[in-house]
């Protein structure tokens, strides 16, 4: 599959962006795109295309955050980091049952009868329920996912007929 996430190496997630400098002492304005505020805890390391940044301090500021990084000592240095994307490894939390896109794409789908149905290539936004798109084009509403092993397999419990290979035309005959 071209254009999708490649799961060959370690997964790195985009977690935010440095917007602009703030003040004279190296603080920068950061926009987070993750609900995990611990990404900005002192000592946290965020990755960029220019190298790692270590958080010294952070505080909320107008729906964003003001952050001091160890590697950014003053405003001139901060200006050079404008628009840089911040990334990090996923946070592993065994008590979190949230399904994450990077854990679903590339996984194989197995139904309640043990039948293998293919590999997830995308997650599609749909008002009723997000949809897993399989390599063969079939779609499975996310509400039918009952268990998953991140990046490996997804177990679904689907109603009869949802994943049938044949299409039933108006005469009731499979084609």
Backbone as a chain_set.jsonl record, in Angstrom:
{"seq": "XXXXXXXXXXXXXXXXXXXXXXXXXXXXXXXXXXXXXXXXXXXXXXXXXXXXXXXXXXXXXXXXXXXXXXXXXXXXXXXXXXXXXXXXXXXXXXXXXXXXXXXXXXXXXXXXXXXXXXXXXXXXXXXXXXXXXXXXXXXXXXXXXXXXXXXXXXXXXXXXXXXXXXXXXXXXXXX", "coords": {"N": [[0.842, -1.177, 0.0], [0.731, 2.126, -0.949], [1.501, 5.349, 0.371], [0.356, 5.05, 2.876], [0.744, 4.469, 6.47], [3.875, 3.052, 7.356], [4.871, 0.173, 8.919], [7.321, -0.937, 9.463], [9.527, -0.171, 11.052], [10.175, 1.256, 14.343], [7.259, 2.788, 15.706], [6.549, 6.173, 15.416], [4.905, 8.929, 16.682], [3.277, 11.909, 15.666], [3.025, 14.576, 17.847], [2.734, 17.256, 18.302], [3.498, 20.757, 17.6], [5.968, 23.285, 17.293], [5.073, 26.548, 17.493], [5.87, 29.333, 17.63], [8.34, 31.698, 18.917], [8.302, 32.858, 22.371], [8.598, 35.568, 24.337], [11.842, 36.495, 25.755], [13.545, 34.552, 26.701], [13.839, 32.014, 25.588], [11.508, 30.492, 25.638], [8.897, 28.736, 23.939], [5.899, 28.699, 21.952], [3.733, 26.024, 21.939], [1.674, 23.888, 20.093], [-0.337, 21.26, 20.908], [-1.353, 18.103, 19.594], [-2.379, 15.993, 20.824], [-4.116, 14.377, 23.498], [-2.581, 13.712, 25.625], [-1.139, 15.118, 28.079], [1.154, 14.63, 29.498], [3.202, 14.529, 27.723], [4.465, 16.935, 27.773], [5.686, 17.096, 30.21], [8.21, 17.954, 32.63], [11.44, 16.84, 31.745], [10.583, 15.116, 29.786], [11.228, 13.78, 26.553], [11.159, 14.91, 23.309], [10.996, 14.222, 19.842], [12.474, 15.543, 16.865], [13.005, 16.578, 13.439], [15.408, 17.754, 13.611], [16.739, 16.804, 15.761], [16.636, 15.629, 19.209], [14.535, 17.127, 21.744], [14.493, 18.24, 25.068], [12.155, 18.652, 27.591], [12.094, 21.328, 29.82], [10.309, 22.906, 31.281], [6.758, 23.562, 31.34], [3.673, 25.257, 30.623], [0.166, 26.002, 30.578], [-1.239, 28.112, 28.023], [-3.399, 30.179, 26.559], [-5.028, 28.136, 25.16], [-2.941, 26.685, 24.18], [0.485, 25.818, 24.807], [3.18, 27.104, 26.751], [6.501, 26.418, 26.475], [9.656, 25.456, 27.753], [12.598, 24.314, 26.459], [15.497, 22.372, 27.024], [17.464, 22.559, 25.046], [17.031, 24.983, 23.805], [18.098, 28.004, 24.333], [17.562, 30.817, 24.162], [15.724, 33.649, 22.713], [16.562, 34.022, 20.027], [17.52, 31.486, 19.331], [15.13, 30.119, 19.709], [13.547, 31.173, 17.673], [14.568, 29.927, 15.44], [13.443, 27.433, 15.61], [10.855, 27.581, 14.843], [7.748, 26.336, 13.653], [8.499, 23.651, 13.7], [7.908, 20.181, 13.779], [6.851, 18.122, 16.452], [7.531, 14.947, 17.771], [6.949, 11.621, 19.137], [7.448, 8.422, 20.76], [4.794, 6.0, 21.051], [2.761, 6.041, 24.03], [2.685, 3.448, 26.249], [0.043, 1.97, 27.765], [-1.381, -0.345, 29.603], [-3.91, -0.356, 30.734], [-5.438, 1.253, 29.186], [-7.995, 1.234, 26.915], [-8.299, 2.377, 24.465], [-8.528, 2.571, 20.943], [-5.999, 3.003, 18.619], [-5.006, 4.567, 15.591], [-2.444, 3.875, 14.51], [-2.151, 1.385, 15.609], [-3.994, -0.172, 14.369], [-3.884, -0.089, 11.505], [-2.414, -2.209, 9.18], [-2.777, -4.473, 10.664], [-4.16, -7.813, 10.872], [-7.47, -9.012, 10.246], [-9.671, -11.0, 12.088], [-12.544, -12.973, 12.377], [-15.31, -13.859, 14.636], [-15.491, -16.574, 14.264], [-13.004, -17.444, 13.722], [-12.117, -17.023, 11.173], [-9.922, -15.669, 8.809], [-9.835, -12.462, 7.419], [-8.358, -10.535, 6.074], [-6.125, -7.678, 5.68], [-5.952, -4.602, 7.437], [-6.014, -1.534, 5.804], [-6.661, 1.109, 6.022], [-8.33, 3.612, 8.02], [-11.5, 4.797, 7.953], [-13.379, 7.773, 8.188], [-16.642, 8.033, 9.39], [-19.96, 9.074, 9.934], [-21.739, 7.419, 11.497], [-20.163, 5.291, 12.507], [-16.683, 4.863, 12.715], [-14.807, 3.287, 10.084], [-13.088, 0.269, 9.377], [-10.98, -0.272, 6.71], [-10.389, -2.886, 4.557], [-7.77, -4.562, 2.671], [-8.94, -5.609, 0.377], [-11.006, -3.909, -0.088], [-13.326, -4.228, 1.403], [-15.429, -3.104, 4.099], [-15.502, -2.581, 7.606], [-17.423, -1.738, 10.315], [-16.164, 0.018, 13.113], [-17.354, -0.477, 15.543], [-17.691, -3.195, 15.774], [-15.321, -4.298, 16.587], [-13.812, -6.334, 18.946], [-11.514, -7.025, 20.281], [-7.967, -6.505, 20.224], [-4.589, -6.932, 19.119], [-2.093, -4.771, 19.175], [-1.054, -3.663, 16.018], [-0.882, -6.248, 15.045], [-3.151, -8.129, 15.123], [-6.751, -8.018, 14.79], [-9.691, -8.704, 16.402], [-12.96, -9.365, 15.484], [-16.512, -9.266, 15.975], [-18.924, -9.911, 14.023], [-22.123, -9.311, 12.376], [-24.049, -11.885, 10.654], [-23.298, -12.203, 7.194], [-22.028, -9.745, 6.795], [-19.298, -9.888, 6.135], [-19.27, -11.609, 3.997], [-17.99, -13.194, 1.071], [-19.21, -13.21, -1.429], [-21.455, -11.255, -3.491], [-24.807, -10.559, -3.082], [-27.282, -10.484, -5.429], [-30.355, -8.903, -6.633], [-31.972, -11.16, -7.125], [-31.393, -12.939, -5.201], [-29.322, -14.616, -5.622], [-25.926, -15.48, -5.272], [-23.187, -13.703, -6.612]], "CA": [[0.0, 0.0, 0.0], [1.496, 3.362, -1.003], [0.922, 6.514, 1.008], [-0.12, 4.775, 4.233], [1.821, 4.306, 7.43], [4.704, 1.865, 7.206], [5.098, -0.31, 10.266], [8.533, -1.739, 9.465], [10.368, 0.223, 12.171], [9.415, 1.714, 15.503], [6.23, 3.774, 15.407], [6.744, 7.498, 15.988], [3.669, 9.676, 16.506], [3.319, 13.363, 15.752], [2.291, 14.975, 19.052], [2.535, 18.696, 18.343], [4.325, 21.603, 16.74], [6.417, 24.56, 17.85], [4.471, 27.587, 16.666], [6.663, 30.562, 17.567], [8.983, 32.053, 20.181], [7.527, 33.663, 23.315], [9.503, 36.222, 25.273], [13.266, 36.614, 25.423], [14.359, 33.555, 27.4], [13.835, 30.712, 24.938], [10.221, 29.788, 25.653], [8.203, 28.646, 22.656], [4.486, 28.338, 21.991], [3.561, 24.688, 21.37], [0.319, 23.364, 19.895], [-0.387, 19.802, 21.027], [-2.448, 17.426, 18.895], [-2.616, 14.797, 21.622], [-4.669, 14.691, 24.818], [-1.629, 13.23, 26.627], [-0.375, 16.28, 28.538], [2.448, 14.201, 30.027], [4.216, 14.756, 26.684], [5.168, 18.176, 28.096], [6.182, 17.051, 31.592], [9.659, 18.157, 32.711], [12.23, 15.635, 31.511], [10.11, 14.405, 28.591], [12.036, 13.992, 25.359], [10.397, 14.91, 22.062], [11.879, 14.086, 18.693], [12.237, 16.414, 15.717], [13.925, 16.281, 12.342], [16.674, 18.419, 13.948], [17.286, 16.197, 16.972], [15.737, 15.55, 20.358], [14.352, 18.271, 22.635], [14.125, 17.833, 26.425], [11.299, 19.649, 28.236], [12.488, 21.84, 31.14], [9.075, 23.316, 31.953], [5.655, 23.911, 30.437], [2.484, 25.785, 31.28], [-0.898, 26.332, 29.629], [-1.273, 29.498, 27.551], [-4.353, 30.454, 25.479], [-5.344, 26.887, 24.454], [-1.693, 26.064, 23.769], [1.408, 25.7, 25.934], [4.494, 27.737, 26.705], [7.428, 25.342, 26.837], [11.103, 25.69, 27.722], [13.379, 23.124, 26.143], [16.908, 22.477, 27.422], [18.289, 22.86, 23.881], [16.683, 26.296, 23.242], [18.453, 28.893, 25.441], [17.128, 32.212, 24.065], [14.75, 33.934, 21.66], [17.154, 33.791, 18.706], [17.489, 30.033, 19.108], [13.719, 29.726, 19.617], [13.028, 31.563, 16.359], [15.023, 28.93, 14.465], [12.64, 26.215, 15.777], [9.488, 27.891, 14.423], [7.046, 25.38, 12.773], [9.076, 22.307, 13.759], [6.992, 19.144, 14.259], [7.308, 17.358, 17.619], [7.082, 13.556, 17.7], [7.341, 10.772, 20.269], [6.986, 7.038, 20.731], [3.505, 5.839, 21.738], [2.762, 5.735, 25.459], [2.071, 2.141, 26.462], [-0.775, 1.951, 28.976], [-2.186, -1.565, 29.495], [-5.278, -0.117, 31.195], [-6.117, 2.11, 28.213], [-8.598, 0.405, 25.866], [-8.482, 3.2, 23.276], [-7.973, 2.059, 19.692], [-5.215, 4.031, 17.951], [-4.827, 4.299, 14.169], [-1.183, 3.181, 14.241], [-2.272, 0.01, 16.086], [-4.969, -0.88, 13.541], [-3.416, -0.224, 10.122], [-1.422, -3.272, 9.042], [-3.197, -5.657, 11.43], [-5.072, -8.72, 10.181], [-8.794, -9.101, 10.863], [-10.181, -12.355, 12.29], [-13.896, -12.875, 12.937], [-15.636, -14.67, 15.812], [-15.384, -17.99, 13.901], [-11.603, -17.73, 13.444], [-11.843, -16.816, 9.753], [-9.074, -14.528, 8.484], [-10.497, -11.677, 6.369], [-7.461, -9.631, 5.371], [-5.327, -6.686, 6.395], [-6.489, -3.239, 7.476], [-5.167, -0.589, 5.08], [-7.024, 2.488, 6.37], [-9.472, 3.853, 8.892], [-12.304, 5.819, 7.29], [-14.293, 8.523, 9.04], [-18.037, 7.849, 9.006], [-20.756, 9.612, 11.041], [-22.324, 6.391, 12.363], [-19.058, 4.585, 13.147], [-15.507, 4.793, 11.855], [-14.771, 2.024, 9.348], [-11.826, -0.347, 8.993], [-10.971, -0.653, 5.302], [-9.489, -4.006, 4.29], [-7.038, -4.459, 1.41], [-9.816, -5.946, -0.75], [-12.046, -2.891, -0.194], [-14.443, -4.42, 2.334], [-15.455, -2.171, 5.222], [-16.025, -3.131, 8.859], [-17.611, -0.692, 11.323], [-15.296, -0.128, 14.278], [-18.131, -0.954, 16.698], [-17.635, -4.655, 15.827], [-14.024, -4.725, 17.126], [-13.947, -6.784, 20.333], [-10.194, -7.158, 20.886], [-6.894, -6.333, 19.251], [-3.19, -6.941, 19.519], [-1.629, -3.655, 18.365], [-0.236, -3.897, 14.846], [-0.811, -7.663, 14.687], [-4.456, -8.7, 14.781], [-7.976, -7.4, 15.285], [-10.774, -9.684, 16.463], [-14.264, -8.727, 15.314], [-17.724, -10.079, 16.116], [-19.776, -9.246, 13.028], [-23.377, -9.995, 12.063], [-23.987, -12.729, 9.456], [-23.387, -11.558, 5.894], [-21.238, -8.519, 6.65], [-18.005, -10.156, 5.504], [-19.382, -12.635, 2.962], [-17.197, -12.898, -0.114], [-20.062, -13.003, -2.6], [-22.455, -10.201, -3.463], [-26.117, -11.119, -3.395], [-28.046, -9.549, -6.257], [-31.785, -8.825, -6.354], [-32.638, -12.456, -7.25], [-31.005, -13.776, -4.071], [-28.207, -15.458, -6.042], [-24.595, -14.907, -5.072], [-22.451, -13.534, -7.867]], "C": [[0.885, 1.237, 0.0], [0.763, 4.459, -0.258], [0.434, 6.29, 2.43], [1.038, 4.657, 5.191], [2.587, 3.016, 7.174], [5.115, 1.428, 8.598], [6.346, -1.173, 10.364], [9.411, -1.432, 10.673], [9.52, 0.655, 13.346], [8.432, 2.814, 15.102], [6.559, 5.068, 16.142], [5.487, 8.296, 15.661], [3.924, 11.176, 16.554], [2.463, 13.778, 16.943], [2.057, 16.479, 19.131], [3.479, 19.425, 17.411], [4.748, 22.838, 17.528], [5.878, 25.646, 16.929], [5.38, 28.799, 16.498], [7.365, 30.781, 18.903], [8.021, 32.853, 21.063], [8.498, 34.262, 24.321], [10.953, 36.152, 24.826], [14.124, 35.462, 25.916], [14.246, 32.138, 26.835], [12.54, 29.929, 25.02], [9.634, 29.792, 24.249], [6.74, 28.296, 22.902], [4.345, 27.009, 21.263], [2.075, 24.37, 21.259], [0.397, 21.85, 19.971], [-1.541, 19.268, 20.197], [-2.742, 16.093, 19.573], [-3.257, 15.212, 22.94], [-3.71, 14.32, 25.95], [-0.706, 14.378, 27.049], [0.978, 15.901, 29.123], [3.557, 14.305, 28.982], [5.054, 15.991, 27.004], [5.643, 18.231, 29.544], [7.693, 17.287, 31.599], [10.411, 16.823, 32.588], [11.783, 14.838, 30.303], [10.989, 14.762, 27.402], [11.135, 13.864, 24.139], [11.378, 14.902, 20.902], [11.468, 15.055, 17.591], [13.187, 15.994, 14.606], [15.291, 16.935, 12.57], [17.35, 17.818, 15.173], [16.283, 16.256, 18.109], [15.699, 16.863, 21.131], [13.88, 17.749, 23.988], [13.352, 18.963, 27.098], [11.88, 20.026, 29.598], [11.255, 22.22, 31.941], [8.01, 23.593, 30.895], [4.498, 24.433, 31.262], [1.443, 26.12, 30.229], [-0.863, 27.82, 29.272], [-2.216, 29.603, 26.356], [-4.599, 29.232, 24.583], [-4.121, 26.21, 23.843], [-0.804, 25.977, 25.0], [2.658, 26.531, 25.673], [5.476, 26.719, 27.262], [8.861, 25.86, 26.761], [11.767, 24.349, 27.472], [14.839, 23.386, 26.518], [17.773, 22.973, 26.259], [18.007, 24.238, 23.271], [16.911, 27.36, 24.323], [17.885, 30.318, 25.374], [16.19, 32.405, 22.872], [15.318, 33.677, 20.262], [17.143, 32.302, 18.366], [16.051, 29.564, 18.92], [13.147, 30.046, 18.242], [13.413, 30.553, 15.284], [14.206, 27.638, 14.528], [11.183, 26.424, 15.363], [8.976, 26.838, 13.424], [7.63, 23.971, 12.768], [8.064, 21.345, 14.393], [7.646, 18.375, 15.405], [6.711, 15.96, 17.565], [7.569, 12.787, 18.919], [6.864, 9.35, 20.024], [5.629, 6.959, 21.42], [3.701, 5.557, 23.224], [2.028, 4.417, 25.637], [1.355, 2.16, 27.805], [-1.698, 0.742, 28.888], [-3.632, -1.388, 29.958], [-6.084, 0.737, 30.222], [-6.668, 1.237, 27.092], [-8.9, 1.203, 24.598], [-7.844, 2.516, 22.071], [-7.258, 3.212, 18.992], [-4.965, 3.607, 16.51], [-3.559, 3.492, 13.898], [-1.208, 1.733, 14.729], [-3.192, -0.826, 15.199], [-4.474, -1.116, 12.118], [-2.278, -1.235, 10.076], [-1.776, -4.539, 9.793], [-4.141, -6.518, 10.592], [-6.372, -8.835, 10.973], [-9.251, -10.549, 10.896], [-11.559, -12.227, 12.924], [-14.095, -13.852, 14.093], [-15.547, -16.171, 15.54], [-13.943, -18.395, 13.593], [-11.219, -17.55, 11.99], [-11.032, -15.541, 9.551], [-9.686, -13.784, 7.303], [-9.591, -10.693, 5.657], [-6.796, -8.637, 6.302], [-5.982, -5.315, 6.323], [-5.504, -2.306, 6.775], [-5.477, 0.861, 5.433], [-8.16, 2.488, 7.379], [-10.225, 5.019, 8.275], [-13.264, 6.463, 8.275], [-15.708, 8.362, 8.502], [-18.89, 8.322, 10.181], [-21.304, 8.552, 12.002], [-21.254, 5.652, 13.161], [-17.876, 4.631, 12.194], [-15.434, 3.395, 11.26], [-13.337, 1.558, 9.128], [-11.944, -0.7, 7.521], [-9.939, -1.756, 5.112], [-8.851, -3.831, 2.921], [-7.919, -4.757, 0.206], [-10.985, -4.971, -0.89], [-13.231, -3.07, 0.743], [-14.291, -3.486, 3.527], [-16.086, -2.832, 6.437], [-16.199, -1.976, 9.843], [-16.79, -0.997, 12.581], [-16.042, -0.661, 15.495], [-18.085, -2.474, 16.83], [-16.284, -5.183, 16.318], [-14.214, -5.098, 18.594], [-12.6, -6.915, 21.046], [-9.156, -6.884, 19.812], [-5.542, -6.485, 19.926], [-2.528, -5.909, 18.618], [-0.677, -4.05, 17.241], [-0.197, -5.324, 14.354], [-2.162, -8.196, 14.238], [-5.592, -7.917, 15.432], [-9.047, -8.475, 15.256], [-12.09, -8.928, 16.4], [-15.375, -9.743, 15.527], [-18.771, -9.398, 15.248], [-21.069, -10.016, 12.792], [-23.229, -10.838, 10.794], [-24.141, -11.896, 8.186], [-22.499, -10.348, 5.711], [-19.933, -8.762, 5.897], [-18.062, -11.274, 4.47], [-18.613, -12.206, 1.728], [-18.052, -12.593, -1.333], [-21.037, -11.868, -2.391], [-23.779, -10.822, -3.859], [-26.889, -10.094, -4.2], [-29.53, -9.623, -5.913], [-32.505, -10.156, -6.42], [-32.312, -13.373, -6.075], [-29.855, -14.702, -4.409], [-26.881, -14.743, -5.793], [-23.892, -14.815, -6.405], [-20.971, -13.482, -7.599]], "O": [[1.725, 1.377, 0.889], [-0.468, 4.494, -0.256], [0.126, 7.256, 3.127], [2.195, 4.735, 4.779], [1.993, 2.0, 6.814], [5.649, 2.223, 9.371], [6.437, -2.039, 11.233], [9.984, -2.349, 11.261], [8.306, 0.455, 13.359], [8.74, 3.661, 14.263], [6.816, 5.058, 17.346], [5.052, 8.339, 14.51], [4.696, 11.655, 17.384], [1.302, 13.379, 17.041], [1.257, 16.932, 19.95], [4.154, 18.834, 16.569], [3.979, 23.369, 18.33], [6.181, 25.668, 15.736], [5.637, 29.244, 15.38], [7.034, 30.138, 19.899], [7.058, 33.445, 20.576], [9.147, 33.534, 25.072], [11.257, 35.801, 23.685], [15.309, 35.394, 25.589], [14.529, 31.168, 27.538], [12.473, 28.805, 24.522], [9.844, 30.724, 23.473], [6.387, 27.686, 23.912], [4.776, 26.87, 20.118], [1.315, 24.557, 22.21], [1.113, 21.222, 19.191], [-2.589, 19.906, 20.103], [-3.291, 15.179, 18.957], [-2.967, 16.295, 23.449], [-4.002, 14.588, 27.116], [0.357, 14.586, 26.465], [1.861, 16.751, 29.236], [4.734, 14.182, 29.321], [6.203, 16.098, 26.574], [5.968, 19.306, 30.048], [8.386, 16.867, 30.672], [10.068, 15.83, 33.229], [12.518, 13.97, 29.833], [11.436, 15.901, 27.262], [10.446, 12.861, 23.953], [12.452, 15.5, 20.973], [10.288, 15.351, 17.406], [14.065, 15.156, 14.81], [16.227, 16.697, 11.806], [18.418, 18.275, 15.578], [15.216, 16.857, 17.984], [16.677, 17.608, 21.175], [12.976, 16.917, 24.054], [13.831, 20.095, 27.169], [12.131, 19.156, 30.432], [11.153, 21.905, 33.127], [8.313, 23.825, 29.725], [4.353, 24.104, 32.44], [1.792, 26.485, 29.107], [-0.51, 28.667, 30.093], [-1.873, 29.164, 25.258], [-4.392, 29.304, 23.372], [-4.258, 25.262, 23.07], [-1.299, 26.054, 26.125], [3.129, 26.646, 24.542], [5.308, 26.22, 28.374], [9.231, 26.594, 25.844], [11.525, 23.376, 28.186], [15.344, 24.495, 26.344], [18.718, 23.731, 26.475], [18.676, 24.628, 22.315], [16.025, 27.6, 25.144], [17.739, 30.967, 26.41], [15.9, 31.469, 22.127], [14.608, 33.16, 19.4], [16.798, 31.912, 17.251], [15.778, 28.713, 18.073], [12.351, 29.276, 17.705], [12.667, 30.346, 14.327], [14.265, 26.829, 13.602], [10.364, 25.519, 15.523], [9.674, 26.489, 12.472], [7.279, 23.171, 11.901], [7.447, 21.659, 15.41], [8.824, 18.023, 15.346], [5.512, 15.807, 17.337], [8.469, 13.225, 19.635], [5.991, 9.105, 19.192], [5.34, 7.777, 22.294], [4.674, 4.919, 23.626], [0.876, 4.284, 25.221], [1.978, 2.342, 28.851], [-2.699, 0.788, 28.173], [-4.492, -2.195, 29.605], [-7.286, 0.925, 30.414], [-5.905, 0.571, 26.393], [-9.672, 0.754, 23.752], [-6.754, 1.952, 22.169], [-7.842, 4.277, 18.793], [-4.738, 2.428, 16.235], [-3.595, 2.526, 13.137], [-0.374, 0.931, 14.309], [-3.172, -2.054, 15.27], [-4.626, -2.213, 11.581], [-1.308, -1.136, 10.828], [-1.146, -5.576, 9.588], [-4.836, -6.012, 9.711], [-6.377, -8.764, 12.201], [-9.229, -11.244, 9.88], [-11.741, -11.477, 13.883], [-13.176, -14.574, 14.48], [-15.529, -16.965, 16.481], [-13.681, -19.546, 13.245], [-10.1, -17.891, 11.604], [-11.393, -14.474, 10.048], [-10.023, -14.402, 6.293], [-10.033, -10.059, 4.698], [-6.887, -8.732, 7.526], [-6.502, -4.917, 5.28], [-4.317, -2.283, 7.1], [-4.663, 1.749, 5.18], [-8.854, 1.488, 7.561], [-9.667, 6.101, 8.091], [-13.884, 5.783, 9.093], [-15.948, 8.531, 7.306], [-18.574, 7.999, 11.326], [-21.325, 8.779, 13.212], [-21.422, 5.416, 14.358], [-18.048, 4.456, 10.988], [-15.932, 2.434, 11.846], [-12.474, 2.346, 8.742], [-12.903, -1.358, 7.119], [-8.769, -1.593, 5.457], [-9.33, -3.045, 2.103], [-7.682, -4.222, -0.877], [-11.864, -5.182, -1.725], [-14.058, -2.168, 0.871], [-13.181, -3.123, 3.915], [-17.077, -3.553, 6.32], [-15.224, -1.3, 10.174], [-16.74, -2.137, 13.043], [-15.425, -1.24, 16.39], [-18.408, -3.001, 17.894], [-16.115, -6.395, 16.452], [-14.708, -4.298, 19.39], [-12.547, -6.915, 22.276], [-9.439, -7.016, 18.621], [-5.372, -6.211, 21.114], [-2.406, -6.138, 17.414], [0.356, -4.68, 17.469], [0.45, -5.605, 13.345], [-2.307, -8.662, 13.108], [-5.425, -7.258, 16.459], [-9.291, -9.089, 14.218], [-12.317, -7.98, 17.152], [-15.193, -10.936, 15.287], [-19.421, -8.441, 15.668], [-21.114, -11.231, 12.984], [-22.381, -10.543, 9.952], [-24.99, -11.009, 8.106], [-22.235, -9.951, 4.576], [-19.512, -7.92, 5.104], [-17.028, -11.831, 4.102], [-18.579, -11.027, 1.374], [-17.654, -11.796, -2.183], [-21.405, -11.551, -1.26], [-23.863, -11.532, -4.861], [-27.131, -8.979, -3.738], [-29.914, -10.34, -4.988], [-33.572, -10.288, -5.82], [-32.88, -14.459, -5.957], [-29.445, -15.501, -3.567], [-26.741, -13.552, -6.072], [-23.98, -15.723, -7.231], [-20.18, -13.343, -8.531]]}, "num_chains": 1, "name": "protein.A"}
